Amino acid sequence: MASVALSEAEKVYIVHGVQTRGVRSLRLGTFKEDLRVDGRGCEDYRCVDVETDVVSNTSGSARVKLGHTDILVGVKAEMGTPKLEKPNEGYLEFFVDCSANATPEFEGRGGDDLGTEIANTLYRIFNNKSSVDLKSLCISPREHCWILYVDVLLLECGGNLFDAISIAVKAALFNTRIPRVRVLEDEEGSKDIELSDDPYDCIRLSVENVPCIVTLCKIGYRHVVDATLQEEACSLASLLVSVTSKGVVTCMRKVGKGSLDPESIFEMMETGKRVGKVLHTSLQNILHKEESLGTKRQKVGFLG
Amino acid sequence: MPGDHRRIRGPEESQPPQLYAADEEEAPAARDPTRLRPVYARAGLLSQAKGSAYLEAGGTKVLCAVSGPRQAEGGERGGGPAGAGGEAPAALRGRLLCDFRRAPFAGRRRRAPPGGGEERELALALQEALEPAVRLGRYPRAQLEVSALLLEDGGSALAAALTAAALALADAGVEMYDLVVGCGLSRAPGPAPTWLLDPTRLEEERAAAGLTVALMPVLNQVAGLLGSGEGGPTESWAEAVRLGLEGCQRLYPVLQQCLVRAARRRDAAAPL
């Protein structure tokens, strides 16, 4: 990840802010003043900007700005052959590109390791039957299916990459429109693929069960959600939890050089579930609102 | 092997005949969910490596070797305030490079050596689990290389590799805070299934979710955690983590004995 130069005093300041107890009022007793550098509480996200349909050549796209983190996701649907072990299903392929714009460390091959790590995490969180209905991506069993190539571009790195990327992937999949295709068979047995004439006749994916990642960074003895680069530099270990809107956990991973106490892991999982549910409801609301605006929607694009 | 020109290459894509076989519904036999397979561990077996370990658990066989510390590649990094206990400042700390490889014949299907994403993910998981245990501050500007080779995959391969890597590091005399013990779990598909400790390959293939936990037993700190699948609500995952941690604690005495035996062997072999 991008490195940030922090002195010991600054680290102590951040850690104390997260952990400090302060006496708010003599009547109400002692309060835990979870105050981060920018005034957020430990479980608050920064302001998230989500916009879909930003790139016209894709089947679906989304752009997410979470503080200083900027992610662009494009989904392209192409026809291909299904995998041998799963002949009735299509599949998703993830590719993450850490652009050199994000931070100078990503120049050349520098960003490859991080890109592979993020792509592998995305494969893991989608690696179960309920996240995306893969059977709906099948055109004819064993022969044709839809392959969704999800390409993630990291434009700017400002901390908390995994969360932003998962939000962007969910928004892009919601926005994806796959054209309806029919495979016609001749008398000789040769197959012909027919695309429907109407450009708006397409299948949409249901993103009800698509999970979102919540990264909980352990700072001192408490944990925070949505850490900035500075806070990530103070944390030794984080837990990455992937939660669906129903509170089902699909992936868990410990990230970082430090170790975690078993009790903290249980607490972090509960916080992750709680925060994840709230994140999902707000994201669904925004996506539905954006869609209902239709052509009246004001496109901000890259100028805003 | 990249660019293998000696062998006559077969067709581009080849599949094993088992894929076309009729579905044999041999469900894995019912068993006690908390049973651990008997483990055979031996340290100090490779002559060319600084430290090495071989671990066998059921059908899973892993061989791990450690080399180093040697000078780290990569430019000079600036200094900073020194840590406690005479350790090097944060920027001069040593590095741990982990490599996880599967033998091509390890699984059911042949996988050519540059295994791609999965091997790199597991190597990263190994590194993240071993770093909390190794005192990298005592090896400034140096790197330790750990390479794990999976000879046969009989279930919970990552857990076995973690344990073998920790044994190899201890055998190499690398300063560590504690050993790292790994344990695998899997959850069978179905309405209300239980988590099974130390699954076999058959149980892992049919599993709806899998989890690997790495624990430092004496310090009781979780060094690594990697899980995915339809595990269900957080309570189910919490129960799985607890079961895994128990399994790791039960495995620890075996590893202690293995290291003691290896030390005795080394003593006996050393010229007086």
Interface residues (C-beta under 8 A of the other chain):
Chain A: E8 L84 E85 T116 E117 A119 N120 Y123 R124 I125 N127 N128 K129 S130 A237 L239 S242 G247 V248 V249 T250 C251 M252 R253 K254 V255 G256 K257 G258 S259 L260 D261 P262 I265 F266 M269 E270 G272 K273
Chain B: Q15 L19 P81 G117 E118 R120 E121 L124 E128 A129 E131 P132 A133 A208 A209 L211 M216 L219 N220 Q221 V222 A223 G224 L225 L226 G227 S228 G229 E230 G231 G232 P233 T234 W237 A238 V241 R242 L245
